[in-house]
Amino acid sequence: MNKQTYDITIIGGGPAGIYAAYYARLRKLNVALIESLPKLGGQPETLYAQKNIYDMPGYSKISGTDVSNKLIEQLHNLKCDEYLETSVTGLTQEGDIWKVSTNKETIYSSAIIIAIGNGSFKPRKLTFDYDKALEKSNLSYFVNDMEEYRDKDLAVAGGGDSAVDWAIHLNDLTKHTAIIHRRNRYRAMETSVDELNNSTVEQLNPYIIKDVQFNADDKSKIDVTLKMIKSDDIKVITVDKLLVNYGFMSDSKILRDWNIELEGPFIKVSQELETNLPNVFAIGDIVTYPGKLQLLATAFAEAPMAVTKALRNIYPGRDYFAHSTSLFEK
Ligand SMILES: Cc1cc2nc3c(=O)[nH]c(=O)nc-3n(C[C@H](O)[C@H](O)[C@H](O)COP(=O)(O)OP(=O)(O)OC[C@H]3O[C@@H](n4cnc5c(N)ncnc54)[C@H](O)[C@@H]3O)c2cc1C
């Protein structure tokens, strides 16, 4: 059994976790980074590798996969112990040490930083029964390859950032794009809504999807039945592809088993990113506090704060903070 005790074990290898691991290595801490998927990167790598990000500090435009590759490259300059394809299942305390149980091995650590985002990536699906064969051909909840949409008739369902961003982005490739939203107002960045309004994307609002079926005459297409909100108006559109972006289900059950204090599905943290458990911190999309925004920029800001607080707790004598990274060069 691996009895090494790490200073910090980071659970979740998304942007928050990778950057926390890098920053902890910069502070010369002994770090384990655990990620359930085969590759580090989290949402930008898994959910929107080809989508561009416009609010990443220092970049006017950068794709999801480039963000994760740059974070990984930065981490690999200092290296930490990476446990990939390893899912954390349990968190228990043995004296001052945390015992992290996984599907593979047990890891011991003085402090823990939880950076699991929304947990596993489970999309909110259409709630009515439909032929699941559609998911193999015409209906998707993720964009794996934008080229699949080239010259197609596309309908995007949803009214949040992801739906609006994908409608705009894919509209450059498609023959025609429509967005279906149950309200007249989108829950998306103002600049994105402006861009949508100035684009050729057809806006089908306020409609909900009632049914999806293979088209009777052309099985390569699907008929999407829409019902107008507070009206009996029904309309059927025929498209090649339906991309549903209703968000993701958070997976808070595992956290309840760890006795972490939650607010809704999120971990409640102090200003210093502390949870209710001693030396257990949380950062990124999984946390909540007044004013929390689920953004890359906030995740990156939270990482050094959690690491610094953990360092101060573990090594009270090393309570030194340098604001200039050049001091770490040697
Ligand atoms: C479509 C879309 C577009 C977006 N666009 C932008 C944008 O333009 N700008 C912006 O700032 N933000 C954007 N975001 C939000 C941004 O991606 C998130 O805020 C960010 O990814 C949060 O990082 P995180 O590390 O907290 O979580 P995540 O990226 O979710 O990473 C968490 C990691 O933890 C792993 N994990 C989960 N449970 C376990 C476990 N039990 N054991 C081990 N590992 C585990 C997961 O596999 C995952 O890799 C977008 C999000 C989406 C979905």
The ligand as a Gaussian input file, in Angstrom:
#p B3LYP/6-31G(d) Opt

LIG

0 1
 C      -20.136000      24.828000     -23.107000
 C      -19.401000      25.622000     -22.052000
 C      -18.781000      26.794000     -22.410000
 C      -18.082000      27.530000     -21.461000
 N      -17.469000      28.695000     -21.861000
 C      -16.767000      29.401000     -20.953000
 C      -16.128000      30.610000     -21.345000
 O      -16.200000      31.025000     -22.506000
 N      -15.432000      31.312000     -20.384000
 C      -15.320000      30.872000     -19.078000
 O      -14.651000      31.529000     -18.260000
 N      -15.937000      29.726000     -18.686000
 C      -16.647000      28.990000     -19.586000
 N      -17.284000      27.841000     -19.185000
 C      -17.187000      27.443000     -17.757000
 C      -15.806000      26.814000     -17.408000
 O      -15.497000      25.766000     -18.312000
 C      -15.865000      26.294000     -15.979000
 O      -16.078000      27.392000     -15.110000
 C      -14.550000      25.585000     -15.606000
 O      -14.327000      24.460000     -16.429000
 C      -14.592000      25.135000     -14.141000
 O      -13.417000      24.422000     -13.873000
 P      -13.365000      23.330000     -12.709000
 O      -11.957000      22.829000     -12.712000
 O      -13.952000      23.883000     -11.470000
 O      -14.376000      22.179000     -13.160000
 P      -14.377000      21.181000     -14.417000
 O      -13.851000      21.839000     -15.626000
 O      -15.742000      20.617000     -14.438000
 O      -13.340000      20.032000     -13.999000
 C      -13.632000      19.128000     -12.953000
 C      -12.843000      17.848000     -13.173000
 O      -13.029000      16.995000     -12.032000
 C      -13.147000      15.645000     -12.476000
 N      -13.883000      14.886000     -11.457000
 C      -15.180000      15.005000     -11.109000
 N      -15.496000      14.156000     -10.117000
 C      -14.349000      13.487000      -9.819000
 C      -14.001000      12.469000      -8.848000
 N      -14.913000      11.971000      -7.988000
 N      -12.724000      11.985000      -8.846000
 C      -11.775000      12.476000      -9.696000
 N      -12.055000      13.448000     -10.612000
 C      -13.305000      13.951000     -10.654000
 C      -13.931000      15.768000     -13.794000
 O      -13.725000      14.651000     -14.636000
 C      -13.321000      17.063000     -14.394000
 O      -12.223000      16.787000     -15.242000
 C      -18.005000      27.084000     -20.109000
 C      -18.636000      25.887000     -19.733000
 C      -19.333000      25.154000     -20.686000
 C      -20.021000      23.875000     -20.286000

